[in-house]
Amino acid sequence: MKGTVLFITGIDTNIGKTFATGMLARALAGKGKKVITQKMIQTGCTDVSEDIEMHRKIQEIPFTEEDKSGLTCPYIFTYPCSPHMAAEKDGRSIDLSVVTEATRRLLEKYEYVLLEGAGGLMVPNDFHSLTIDYVKEQGYPVILVTSGKLGSINHTLLSLFACKQYGIPVRAVANNLYPHTDELITANTLEYLTQYLEKEFPETALIMLPEVTASNGDIDISCLL
């Protein structure tokens, strides 16, 4: 399979995965790469994935043909909850091979597919499998989105530990600074995670995301190229 799939996950829900995915896609495009984003499973929407909409807004591009055909978000459920519950409430089931096939078709055209998960690594797709199982099965490297809010150190270390236990490479930890939280905690969290990665995950890069989507500040994505 040609091309690169990077799985974008987070230490928690509402941690900034969608923002990170859009910003990283824009940065890759700025390096001349053909890149598209994909949402594995979207909940709390009808017809159109709001996360794909946000990606395109950040990228400053219109909906693609792949968006319109559903390849970039194979599953959309109405209730805003975990995929396994959302599918059950809508009277549907999730066949992950549909997601895999959609990703394969995207790779026929694009060099990079940034595949955003729903919630964190341990989110269940059904009562038999977790997101982390799918990531391991597919062999995708992970970009783990974290932030400076209170509790992030614990959640980040747990996610990194899970990836190590599953043998999943963590290409980068993406530090999301938006929205603003306690500045002292944010600074200390960054200091701790920087030192922790250098010691325990020396091959994992730390990507600093800008504070707003309008920022044209450089994002060091050398670890993704």
C-alpha positions as CSV (number, residue, x, y, z in Angstrom):
1,M,0.0,0.0,0.0
2,K,1.6,3.2,-1.1
3,G,1.4,6.4,0.9
4,T,1.5,7.0,4.7
5,V,-1.4,6.7,7.2
6,L,-0.9,8.6,10.4
7,F,-3.5,7.9,13.1
8,I,-4.4,11.0,15.1
9,T,-5.6,10.1,18.6
10,G,-5.9,12.0,21.8
11,I,-5.4,11.5,25.5
12,D,-9.1,12.3,26.0
13,T,-12.2,13.5,24.2
14,N,-12.3,17.2,23.3
15,I,-8.6,17.5,23.6
16,G,-8.0,19.1,20.2
17,K,-7.6,16.1,17.8
18,T,-9.6,17.9,15.1
19,F,-7.7,21.1,15.4
20,A,-4.4,19.1,15.3
21,T,-5.4,17.1,12.3
22,G,-6.4,20.1,10.3
23,M,-3.2,22.0,11.2
24,L,-0.9,19.1,10.4
25,A,-2.7,18.6,7.1
26,R,-2.2,22.2,6.2
27,A,1.5,22.0,7.2
28,L,2.1,19.0,5.1
29,A,0.4,20.6,2.1
30,G,2.7,23.6,2.7
31,K,5.6,21.2,2.2
32,G,4.2,20.2,-1.2
33,K,2.6,16.9,0.0
34,K,-0.7,15.6,-1.3
35,V,-2.6,15.1,1.9
36,I,-6.1,14.4,2.9
37,T,-7.8,13.9,6.3
38,Q,-10.2,11.2,7.2
39,K,-12.5,10.6,10.2
40,M,-12.7,7.0,11.3
41,I,-16.2,7.4,12.9
42,Q,-18.2,10.5,13.6
43,T,-20.9,10.8,16.2
44,G,-23.3,13.5,17.0
45,C,-23.8,14.5,13.4
46,T,-26.2,13.8,10.5
47,D,-25.2,13.6,6.8
48,V,-21.9,15.5,7.1
49,S,-18.9,15.1,9.5
50,E,-18.4,18.3,11.5
51,D,-14.8,17.3,12.1
52,I,-14.1,16.9,8.3
53,E,-15.8,20.4,7.9
54,M,-13.4,21.8,10.5
55,H,-10.4,20.2,8.8
56,R,-11.3,21.8,5.5
57,K,-11.9,25.2,7.2
58,I,-8.4,25.0,8.8
59,Q,-6.9,23.8,5.5
60,E,-8.8,26.6,3.7
61,I,-10.0,24.3,1.0
62,P,-13.5,23.3,-0.1
63,F,-15.0,19.9,0.4
64,T,-13.2,17.3,-1.8
65,E,-14.8,14.8,-4.1
66,E,-13.8,12.2,-1.5
67,D,-15.7,14.1,1.2
68,K,-18.8,14.2,-1.0
69,S,-18.6,10.5,-1.7
70,G,-18.2,9.6,2.0
71,L,-14.7,8.1,1.7
72,T,-13.4,10.5,4.3
73,C,-15.9,9.6,6.9
74,P,-17.5,6.2,6.3
75,Y,-19.6,6.2,9.5
76,I,-21.7,9.1,10.8
77,F,-24.0,8.5,13.8
78,T,-26.5,10.9,15.3
79,Y,-26.0,10.7,19.0
80,P,-22.9,12.4,20.5
81,C,-21.4,9.5,22.4
82,S,-18.9,6.6,22.0
83,P,-19.1,4.8,18.7
84,H,-20.4,1.5,20.1
85,M,-23.3,3.3,21.8
86,A,-24.0,5.6,18.9
87,A,-24.2,2.7,16.4
88,E,-26.5,0.8,18.7
89,K,-28.8,3.8,19.2
90,D,-29.1,4.3,15.4
91,G,-29.8,0.6,14.9
92,R,-26.6,0.0,12.9
93,S,-23.3,-1.8,13.2
94,I,-19.7,-0.9,12.5
95,D,-17.7,-2.9,10.0
96,L,-14.1,-1.7,10.3
97,S,-13.2,-3.2,7.0
98,V,-15.3,-0.4,5.5
99,V,-13.0,2.1,7.1
100,T,-9.9,0.2,5.9
101,E,-11.2,0.0,2.4
102,A,-11.9,3.8,2.4
103,T,-8.4,4.5,3.6
104,R,-6.9,2.2,0.9
105,R,-8.8,4.1,-1.8
106,L,-7.6,7.5,-0.4
107,L,-4.0,6.2,-0.5
108,E,-4.4,5.6,-4.3
109,K,-4.5,9.4,-4.7
110,Y,-2.8,10.9,-1.7
111,E,0.7,10.7,-0.2
112,Y,-0.6,11.2,3.3
113,V,-3.9,10.2,5.0
114,L,-4.4,11.7,8.5
115,L,-6.9,9.4,10.1
116,E,-8.6,10.9,13.1
117,G,-10.1,8.6,15.6
118,A,-13.0,9.1,17.9
119,G,-12.0,10.0,21.4
120,G,-8.9,8.2,22.9
121,L,-7.2,4.9,22.2
122,M,-9.4,2.8,24.5
123,V,-12.7,3.9,23.0
124,P,-14.8,0.9,22.0
125,N,-16.0,0.5,18.4
126,D,-18.3,-2.3,19.6
127,F,-18.4,-4.7,22.5
128,H,-15.5,-6.8,21.0
129,S,-12.9,-4.3,19.9
130,L,-11.2,-1.1,21.0
131,T,-9.7,1.7,18.8
132,I,-6.2,0.6,19.9
133,D,-6.9,-2.9,18.5
134,Y,-7.7,-1.5,15.1
135,V,-4.6,0.7,15.1
136,K,-2.3,-2.2,16.0
137,E,-4.0,-4.5,13.4
138,Q,-3.4,-1.9,10.7
139,G,0.1,-1.1,11.8
140,Y,-0.5,2.7,11.8
141,P,1.9,5.0,13.7
142,V,0.2,7.3,16.1
143,I,0.3,11.1,16.6
144,L,-1.0,11.6,20.2
145,V,-2.6,14.9,20.9
146,T,-2.2,16.3,24.4
147,S,-2.6,19.7,26.1
148,G,-1.5,21.7,29.2
149,K,-4.7,21.2,31.2
150,L,-4.6,19.7,34.6
151,G,-4.6,15.9,34.3
152,S,-2.8,15.8,31.0
153,I,0.4,14.3,32.4
154,N,-1.4,11.3,33.7
155,H,-3.5,10.8,30.6
156,T,-0.5,11.2,28.3
157,L,1.6,8.8,30.1
158,L,-1.2,6.2,30.2
159,S,-1.7,6.6,26.5
160,L,2.0,6.2,25.8
161,F,2.2,3.2,28.0
162,A,-0.7,1.6,26.2
163,C,1.0,2.2,22.8
164,K,4.2,0.6,24.1
165,Q,2.3,-2.4,25.4
166,Y,0.6,-2.9,22.1
167,G,3.8,-2.3,20.1
168,I,2.4,0.8,18.4
169,P,5.0,3.4,17.3
170,V,4.2,7.0,18.5
171,R,5.6,9.2,15.8
172,A,4.9,12.4,17.7
173,V,3.1,13.9,20.7
174,A,1.3,17.1,19.5
175,N,0.9,19.7,22.3
176,N,-2.3,21.7,21.8
177,L,-2.2,25.1,23.6
178,Y,-5.9,26.0,22.8
179,P,-8.0,26.8,24.7
180,H,-5.9,28.6,27.4
181,T,-5.7,27.0,30.8
182,D,-3.6,27.8,33.9
183,E,-0.3,29.1,32.6
184,L,1.8,27.6,35.4
185,I,0.3,24.1,34.9
186,T,0.6,24.4,31.1
187,A,4.3,25.3,31.4
188,N,5.1,22.6,34.0
189,T,3.2,20.0,31.9
190,L,5.2,20.8,28.9
191,E,8.5,20.7,30.8
192,Y,7.6,17.3,32.3
193,L,6.5,15.8,29.1
194,T,9.6,17.1,27.2
195,Q,11.9,15.4,29.8
196,Y,9.8,12.2,29.9
197,L,9.8,11.8,26.1
198,E,13.6,12.4,25.9
199,K,14.1,9.6,28.5
200,E,11.4,7.1,27.8
201,F,10.4,7.7,24.1
202,P,13.5,9.2,22.5
203,E,12.2,8.4,19.0
204,T,9.0,10.3,19.6
205,A,9.0,13.9,18.5
206,L,7.2,16.8,20.3
207,I,5.2,19.0,18.0
208,M,4.1,22.4,19.2
209,L,0.8,23.5,17.7
210,P,0.0,27.2,17.3
211,E,-2.6,28.7,19.6
212,V,-5.1,29.7,16.8
213,T,-6.0,28.4,13.4
214,A,-5.2,31.7,11.8
215,S,-1.6,31.4,12.9
216,N,1.0,31.1,10.1
217,G,3.7,30.2,12.5
218,D,6.0,27.3,11.6
219,I,5.1,23.9,12.8
220,D,8.1,21.5,12.8
221,I,6.7,18.5,11.0
222,S,10.1,17.1,10.0
223,C,9.3,13.9,12.0
224,L,6.4,13.3,9.6
225,L,8.3,13.6,6.4
